[in-house]
């Protein structure tokens, strides 16, 4: 079976079951927590792939990654994944679930990187502006990267706007070097 199809099938099945049980939003939060746990803790994947670790320990580990107190739907899904020995796909399944849920609920995701922290008021204005343009909801992640020197880098879907001082300085340097090569 194609490994790309396994996460899609499991994520679709979970989404349908979660909507049927009227807890898709809670499962979305739990799967977000799982995806975040995989992102933060790189050893999580190795631990779950360990065949020596008992299923009950893996279950507890996944529930903890899902936020601790998880829904019955999430617990049943974890049981299914472990019962079918698909734990190696759990990260991909969680990311696919998030994508499917966002598409279904018209949720756009964006990332804003700035040299200094953004005020909550500014963040709210950005979210409101994007929401009005996309006619949907917006999830915005912000981070501080002092190496930008100033300005910002904004990414949404497959588009990227880099208005940082560091990038502008690199571009000026590149242009300067190119012009000097022609002179010599």
C-alpha positions as CSV (number, residue, x, y, z in Angstrom):
1,X,0.0,0.0,0.0
2,X,1.2,3.5,-0.8
3,X,2.5,5.1,2.4
4,X,1.0,8.4,1.3
5,X,-2.5,6.9,1.1
6,X,-2.4,5.5,4.6
7,X,-2.4,8.9,6.4
8,X,-5.1,10.2,4.0
9,X,-7.4,7.3,4.6
10,X,-7.0,7.3,8.4
11,X,-7.4,11.1,8.6
12,X,-10.5,11.1,6.4
13,X,-12.0,8.3,8.5
14,X,-11.3,10.1,11.7
15,X,-12.7,13.3,10.4
16,X,-16.0,11.6,9.3
17,X,-16.2,9.8,12.6
18,X,-15.5,13.0,14.6
19,X,-18.2,14.9,12.7
20,X,-20.6,12.0,13.2
21,X,-20.0,12.2,17.0
22,X,-20.1,16.0,17.0
23,X,-16.6,16.5,18.4
24,X,-14.6,17.4,15.3
25,X,-13.4,20.6,16.8
26,X,-12.1,18.9,19.9
27,X,-10.4,16.2,17.9
28,X,-8.9,19.1,15.8
29,X,-7.4,20.6,19.0
30,X,-6.1,17.1,20.0
31,X,-4.5,16.4,16.6
32,X,-3.0,19.9,16.7
33,X,-1.4,19.0,20.0
34,X,-0.1,15.7,18.6
35,X,1.4,17.5,15.5
36,X,3.0,20.1,17.8
37,X,4.4,17.3,20.0
38,X,6.0,15.7,17.0
39,X,7.5,19.0,15.9
40,X,8.9,19.8,19.3
41,X,10.0,16.3,20.4
42,X,11.9,14.6,17.6
43,X,12.4,11.5,19.7
44,X,8.7,10.9,19.9
45,X,8.7,9.2,16.5
46,X,11.5,6.9,17.5
47,X,9.9,6.0,20.8
48,X,6.6,5.1,19.0
49,X,8.4,3.1,16.4
50,X,10.1,1.0,19.2
51,X,8.6,-2.5,19.0
52,X,9.6,-3.3,22.5
53,X,7.5,-0.6,24.1
54,X,4.1,-2.0,25.1
55,X,0.9,-0.8,23.5
56,X,-0.5,0.7,26.8
57,X,2.7,2.8,27.2
58,X,2.3,4.0,23.6
59,X,-1.3,4.8,24.2
60,X,-0.5,6.9,27.2
61,X,2.3,8.6,25.4
62,X,0.0,9.6,22.5
63,X,-2.8,10.7,24.8
64,X,-0.2,12.9,26.6
65,X,0.9,14.3,23.2
66,X,-2.8,15.0,22.5
67,X,-3.2,17.2,25.5
68,X,-3.7,14.7,28.4
69,X,-7.5,14.4,28.8
70,X,-8.6,13.3,25.4
71,X,-12.0,12.6,23.9
72,X,-13.4,9.2,23.5
73,X,-13.2,9.6,19.7
74,X,-9.5,10.3,19.9
75,X,-8.9,7.4,22.3
76,X,-10.7,5.0,20.0
77,X,-8.7,6.3,17.0
78,X,-5.4,5.8,18.9
79,X,-6.5,2.2,19.7
80,X,-7.2,1.6,16.0
81,X,-3.9,3.0,14.9
82,X,-2.0,1.0,17.5
83,X,-4.0,-2.2,16.8
84,X,-3.2,-1.9,13.1
85,X,0.4,-1.1,13.8
86,X,0.3,2.2,12.0
87,X,1.9,4.3,14.8
88,X,4.7,5.2,12.4
89,X,2.2,7.2,10.4
90,X,0.7,9.1,13.3
91,X,2.5,12.3,12.6
92,X,1.4,12.3,8.9
93,X,-2.1,11.3,9.9
94,X,-2.3,14.3,12.4
95,X,-1.1,16.7,9.8
96,X,-3.5,15.4,7.2
97,X,-6.4,15.6,9.6
98,X,-5.5,19.3,10.3
99,X,-5.4,20.0,6.5
100,X,-8.7,18.3,5.9
101,X,-10.4,20.0,8.8
102,X,-9.0,23.4,7.7
103,X,-10.2,23.0,4.1
104,X,-13.7,21.9,5.3
105,X,-14.0,24.8,7.7
106,X,-12.3,27.4,5.5
107,X,-9.4,28.1,7.9
108,X,-6.3,29.7,6.5
109,X,-3.0,29.4,8.2
110,X,-0.2,32.0,8.3
111,X,3.1,32.6,9.9
112,X,4.4,36.1,10.8
113,X,8.1,36.5,11.8
114,X,9.3,39.8,13.1
115,X,12.4,41.2,14.6
116,X,10.6,42.4,17.7
117,X,7.4,41.0,19.4
118,X,4.1,42.0,17.8
119,X,1.5,43.5,20.0
120,X,-1.8,41.6,20.4
121,X,-3.6,44.5,18.9
122,X,-1.5,44.4,15.7
123,X,-1.8,40.6,15.5
124,X,-5.6,41.0,15.8
125,X,-5.7,43.6,13.0
126,X,-3.7,41.3,10.8
127,X,-6.0,38.4,11.5
128,X,-9.1,40.5,10.8
129,X,-7.6,41.8,7.6
130,X,-6.8,38.3,6.3
131,X,-10.1,36.9,7.4
132,X,-12.0,39.6,5.6
133,X,-10.0,38.9,2.4
134,X,-10.4,35.1,2.5
135,X,-14.0,35.0,3.9
136,X,-12.9,32.5,6.5
137,X,-11.1,32.0,9.7
138,X,-7.3,32.6,10.2
139,X,-4.8,30.8,12.4
140,X,-1.7,33.0,12.7
141,X,1.5,31.9,14.3
142,X,4.0,34.6,15.3
143,X,7.6,34.3,16.1
144,X,10.5,36.7,16.9
145,X,13.7,36.5,14.8
146,X,16.1,39.3,15.8
147,X,18.3,38.4,12.8
148,X,15.7,40.0,10.5
149,X,16.9,43.4,11.9
150,X,13.5,45.0,11.2
151,X,10.4,44.5,9.0
152,X,8.7,41.1,8.8
153,X,8.4,37.9,6.9
154,X,4.8,36.7,6.3
155,X,3.8,33.3,4.9
156,X,0.4,32.1,4.0
157,X,-0.5,29.0,2.1
158,X,2.2,28.9,-0.7
159,X,2.9,32.6,-0.7
160,X,5.7,34.4,1.1
161,X,6.2,38.2,1.6
162,X,9.7,39.0,2.8
163,X,9.9,42.7,3.9
164,X,12.8,42.3,6.3
165,X,15.7,44.7,6.5
166,X,18.1,41.7,6.4
167,X,16.8,40.6,3.0
168,X,16.8,44.2,1.6
169,X,20.5,44.5,2.7
170,X,21.4,41.2,1.1
171,X,19.7,42.4,-2.2
172,X,21.6,45.7,-2.1
173,X,24.8,43.9,-1.5
174,X,24.1,41.5,-4.4
175,X,23.3,44.4,-6.7
176,X,26.5,46.2,-5.7
177,X,28.7,43.1,-6.3
178,X,27.1,42.6,-9.7
179,X,27.7,46.2,-10.8
180,X,31.3,46.1,-9.6
181,X,31.9,42.9,-11.6
182,X,30.9,44.7,-14.8
183,X,33.2,47.6,-14.1
184,X,36.3,45.5,-13.6
